[in-house]
Amino acid sequence: MHSIDVVLAMLLAVAVSGYLVRIVPFSLPLPLVQIALGAVIAGVFNKGYTLDPELFFLLFLPPLLFLDGWRIPKQGLFRDKGAILELALGLVVFTVIGAGFLIHWMIPVMPLAVAFALAAIVSPTDPVAVSAIASKVPIPKRLMHILEGESLLNDASGLVCFQFAVAAALTGAFSLASASLTFLWVALVGLALGVGTTLAVSLVQRTIWRRFGEEPGAAILVNLLTPFAAYLLAEAFNASGILAAVAAGITMSYVELSGRAPGSMRVQRSAVWDTVQFTFNGIIFVLLGEQLPGIVQGAIHNVDQAGHLSPWWLLVYVLALNLALAALRFVWVWLSLRWNLLKARYRGEQAVSPSWRIVVATSLAGVRGAITLAGVMTLPLALPSGDAFPARELAIFLASSVILVSLLVASLVLPRLLRNLEMPAEPEHRKEEDLAERAASKAALAAVEKLRQQLVERGVQVDIYNEAASRVSQLYQRHLDRIDKTETDPAQARLLEDALLQFRRAGLQAERDELFRLARHRQISDELSRRLVRNLDLIEARRKES
């Protein structure tokens, strides 16, 4: 079967999965459906398709990490930075050390460096998988922000640890001092190049727009290529392309707050990125299912090399590794919570211990997904000597099993655990939204009045412009979107419609500018700003079409 046929079959499977999760009478996480469809593809065509590891890494990780960095709520990220860093950095190191030594002790045929690489690649969590599982059971907003922030940062920390462990496996040597210096270079230069790439691309685009006008298709394509540019540039400087892609995405969210991109372009761009995210995540899970038969066969071969006669030892490895990961995460979450409560009490703050169900849910929400699979697939095929990379198939099998088991456990337990859970009140969110709507409406009314005065000063159709301004002002004051379009004179009606459109555009632009200003000054969250601006963009796009 040709490669293009496999790609088309996988794309079709991703599209079908989106419908199957709605058709089946019982709730299934989307990643599990995609894995099952991938297994069907492997069974129908009776062969697997193996991508080159470096190509696989380049194709899938930069855009996914870029989008995570772009869309994660920054205000929640900074507010809960302590808890997020404890999970994203501390828990990763804790997992790499604890699980790494356990894997090497349990599977002596797997060298310690490879065991650490496996532990590192199963440490990043996947919020997309968690959201798919808990879509019918609400997760507290603050907990979701923490999980999203953890996923963003532990993608980078876990993958950097993975790269160090793989390098140690290839060279047979590891120096803590050298690794520390290398990590600083890899991290700082990667972050700087990611920020610089987005700023440079945005500056060039704005310059072109001012001189030659906007071309939405080209601008969206450049936006899609930005994470790849950041990744490749960082790799060229021997820095972390992973961190560069994340930093480029975070920077993009701040560039967006300038409000210079047209609303229609933002609407189109958002739709394109949603499609890219759905497709790339889906293809990765379909690939997992499509390669499962080969992965299992390779793992059985590695078990024979380890001296075990029965392939049932694979089940022992799977259960032991998943139990160890769950235990390590629970211990770290509990210790982190205790530590934060002690610090709060020491500062004299009133600290309330969350429900035990929240603690357990945080532990179970450590679902692995696309990043784990994408990373483990990049394990080298051979050592520099030409020998096969030790226990590669077994490592891929165990990482795949962690994805499957974590998805199954979370899909069965998490919804039941969170059902009927009393959510803590979030008055700040409602207060922010009220502030945003009030400020945006005031800015729109001021902009409408300013434009009315400018047009009236020209002395053309004064009554028409006054009537149009009055109608648009009433829309903002009453939050209504109904306009009486019935006019006796068609020419006057058309002129009135044009005037209404001018005022409405002025009001929408003023609302957007005010929302961006509030977000820049951190008076409202960038998440809320993005949602409200998107609503305004959709209103503007709908009016242009009509």
ABEGO torsion letter per residue (X at the ends): XBAAAAAAAAAAAAAAAAAAAAABABBBBAAAAAAAAAAAAAAAAGBBBBBBAAAAAAAAAAAAAAAAAAABBAAAAAAAAAAAAAAAAAAAAAAAAAAAAAAAAABAABBAAAAAAAAAAAABBBAAAAAAAAAABBBBAAAAAAAAAAAAAAAAAAAAAAAAAAAAAAAGBBBAAAAAAAAAAAAAAAAAAAAAAAAAAAAAAAAAAAAAEBBAAAAAAAAAAAAAAAAAAAAAAGBBAAAAAAAAAAAAAAAAAAGABBAAAAAAAAAAAAAAAAAAAAAAAAAAAAAAAAAAAAAAAAAAAAGBABAAAAAAAAAAAAAAAAAAAAAAAAAAAAAAAAAAAAAGBBBBBBBAAAAAAAAAABBBBAAAAAAAAABBABBAAGBBBBGAAAAAAAAAAAAAAAAAAAAAAAAAAABGBBBBBBAAAAAAAAAAAAAAAAAAAAAAAAAAAAAAAAGBGAAAAAAAAAAAAAAAAAGBABBBABBABAAAAAAAAAAAAAAAAAAAAAAAAAAAAAAAAGABBAAAAAAAAAAAAAAAAAAAAX
